[in-house]
Amino acid sequence: MTQGTGHGENGDRDRDRSPEEAALSERLGNLNQRLSEYRDRRIKTEQPAGDGEDGAARASAMALGFRLSSELVAGVVVGAGIGWGFDRLLSTSPFGFIVFLLLGFVAGVVNVVRTAGAGQNRRGGS
């Protein structure tokens, strides 16, 4: 991949190259060395902290996301169930279902906002 260093059989090839080619080859070698040093440093710094704290934060964020989405879905399903029940009892077919479905959606959104706001540290006025 890289050009020879001037030792052995590659010495003949190095003598035949122009100064520009030699300079480019040297720059390529330096770049390759710097990239490998950068990769080594990056791997060493990411290993210890990357798995512990970052993984726990990611799992916590996913748990919060699942909780919020389940609260929203539960509100809609409960509202739809109550509306369907009222429609069956009172024979007011789609109106109770629609009204309680919307109320369930509003209740779910309120629960999501309340839960998401509880995770933040609020300072100041009451």
Helices and strands as residue ranges (DSSP letters): H 10-16, H 19-90, H 95-118
